[in-house]
Amino acid sequence: MTQPAGPVDKRRRKRGLTIAIRTAIDEMIYDRRSRAEACEKAGITERALYLGLEKAEVAAYWNKAIVVLRAGERAQNFHRLTNIRDQDENRAAAVKAVQLMEALDAEAIARPSTGAKPGVTIRIINVPAVQAAPMRTIELRPTDPDELDDSNRGSISHSRHEPPSEKR
């Protein structure tokens, strides 16, 4: 006989992305606090944050926040490169800044403007065909059985290779 299901235990903590975990993540990413400071402000331990980051929805929130941070910092990075380019003390740094600015521009053009879209995407890529090596032609000519002696009966000699050696 099975026991009937009892009442749901409401004392259990919520799983996943809690307000405390979200606060700690926001403090670390947006307010540039250390892990210890962020956990103290959120009222959790660092272990609780680590355990929370193992959960899929917490990790997804972290990754999304990092993407937002990168996008927000991109303009400031470009302005900093501009300042380095315009200075006169270190010419090598100015040249490198110009190279990086050009590379960032090329990446921005190549990067799709939107993320993944629902549905199926079929990409057709034209790849040049690989040419196969030319085939060798082997010429086999029937021989008259009367011309063969017992030592080479049933063997075939190739014009490009040595004839098979005699069996001992």
N, C-alpha and C positions, 0 to 999 in steps of 0.2 A: 504494500500500500504506500503511495507517495504522499508526502506532506503537501498541504495546500500552500501556495505562495503567501508569505507573510507581508506585512506592511513594508513599504519602501523606507529604507533608513535615510532620513532627511539630514542626519548629522554629517554625512560624508561631504567632503569638500567638493566643490565643482571641479570638474576636469577641464583641461584645455586652457584656453586663453582667458585667464581671470583678470580682473582689474589690476591687481597687484603686479602680475607678470607684465601686463601691457604697460603699466607705469614704469617699471624697471627698464623695459626695452626702450621706451620713449626717452627716458632720462639718459641712457647710454648713447643713443643714436643722435637725438636732436639737441640735447643739452650738454653733450660731450663730457659726461661724468664717467668716473671709473665704475667698474662692475660693483665694487664694494659700496661706493657711494649711492649708486642707483638702487641697489637692493635695500640699503638702509632707508632711503627715502620712501621706497615702496612698502617697507615693513615686512620684507621676506629675507630668507637666508640665500646665500649664493648657491647652495645646494638645491634649493627649491627652484631657482632660476635655471640651473643646469637640467634638472629633471623636467621642467616645463619645456625647455627647448627641444627635448626629445619627442614631444608631441607634434603631430603634423600641423595642426592649426596654429600653434605657437611659432613653429619654424616658418610657416608661410607668412605670418605677420612680420616676423623678423626680416625675411627676404624682401617683402614688399617695402618695408621701411628703408632698407638699404638702397633699393632702386630709387625711391623718392629722394633720399639723401644725395645719391650720385647725380641725379638730374638737377637738383638744386645747387649743388656745388660746381657744376660744369661751367657756368658763367663766370664764377669767381676764379676758377682755375685759368680760364682764358684771359681774364683781366691781369692776373699775375704773370702769365707768360708775356703779355703785351708790355708790362712794366720791365720785365727782364730783357726783352728785345730792345727796348728804348734806352737802356742804360749804356754808359760808355766805359765802365771800369773793366768789364770782362767780356771781350769780344766773342770768345768761344761759347759762353753761355747765351749770348744774344743769337748766335747762329743756331745753336741747338734749340732755342725757344722758337725760332722761325720754323725749323724742321718739325717740331712737335705741333705747332699751330696748323701747319699744312697737313700733317698726318691726321690730326683731329678732324679737320674739315673733310678729308677723304673718308674717314670712318663714319662721320655723320651722314654723308651722302649714301654710303653703302648700307647703313643700318636702316631697317624698315621703321617707318614712323609709328606703327601700331604693333601691339603684341600679337600673340596667337589668336586666331579667330576660330570659332567653332566650325565643325564640318570637316570635309576631306579636301586636301589640297593635292593636286597632281601637278608635278613639275616635270616638264619635258626638256631634257638637256641633250643637245646635239653633241655627241662625242665623235671625233673623227675615227673612222674604221681603221683597225690595225691590219696592215697588209700581211698576209701569210707568206711564209717563205715559199719560193717556187718549188713545185713538186718535181721529184726526180722520176724519170721514166726508166723503167727496167724492161729491157727487151728480152723476151723469152722466145726462143725458136725451138720448135720441136726437132728432135734429132732422129735420125733413122736408127731404129733399135739394132740393126745389123752392124752399125759402126761402133757401138758401145761394147767394151769388153766387160768382164765381170767386176773389175775393180771400181769402175765409175758408173755402174748401172744404177739408175735412180737418183743420181746426184745432178745438180744444176750448177753450171759454172757461170759466174757473172763477169762481165767485161771489166768492171771497175774494181773487183776484188780478186784476190788470189783464189785459185780453185781449192776446194776443201781438201784437207790432208787425208792421206790414206789411213784407214783404221788398222790397228794392230791386233 
